[in-house]
Amino acid sequence: MSYAADKAKRRTHRKHRRRSRRAEVEKVLSRAGTLERIASRISEDDQSRAELLRVSRDVLSDLDPVPVSVAAPLLGVSEPTVRSWTRRGLLVFADGQYSGLDVRRLYEVIAFVRELRDAGETHDLLNKVWHRLADNAVLERPDLRDSLAQMRRGDGIPTDIDELERDLGTAD
């Protein structure tokens, strides 16, 4: 076999391997998304919801780190953009390695990018996704979740700001 023919064969093999890897990743991400959509329809108090979310995380953890070349088309951006997002911390390499991206973080970012694009947002995705991740991290804090649940139940204590200022000695 000639050098050129061998090189073309290797290139075709790499493309096929990349396509099959992308199909595998898309399939797993889709399964995790389906589980999360089903879980979102179940009451937060129901144990089934927590179990479905755990299974979704398990499904994602079964996937090996995702190469940049596979992540780029899933995100709808170029490979240099994925590398830039990684340098800036939006995406992270699994276990600090450069072998592939962390699947859970990639899954989150893909979901946010799709939501933004569906809402007509196409510019400055990096900052918009970054802010969404930060908001979600705050909302996941147990103390905030408890406070919000108390407010929804009406368990809060009504306060009069003037009275509160007098009690604290900060009134004018």
Secondary structure as UniProt FT lines:
FT   HELIX           3..40
FT   TURN            44..45
FT   HELIX           47..61
FT   HELIX           68..75
FT   HELIX           79..87
FT   TURN            88..89
FT   HELIX           94..96
FT   HELIX           103..118
FT   TURN            119..120
FT   HELIX           125..139
FT   HELIX           142..153
FT   HELIX           161..168
//
